[in-house]
């Protein structure tokens, strides 16, 4: 799921409930530095791993949900709808 202009706001609590706690985190809600990934500018990334392999990332810009992305074995990412 990616954030659309008129879509209902997806909260951090909702994502945490649906996907569980991330394995790792890069940046923070208050970090002014931004990064570009998968065509999205973000300042916080939640990383989900299966063992050592990254399988999903969730990108945020402050409190705004920007999208969940499934990471393929080749390292490329595709937008992924949130479950539920």
Number of C-alpha atoms within 10 A of each C-alpha: 15 18 15 11 7 6 8 8 13 17 12 13 9 12 17 12 10 12 13 11 13 16 14 12 14 12 17 17 15 11 13 12 11 13 13 9 11 12 7 15 15 25 21 25 22 19 19 22 14 9 8 8 12 17 17 21 24 24 23 23 20 16 15 15 21 21 22 24 22 18 19 13 10 6 10 10 17 14 16 16 12 15 8 4
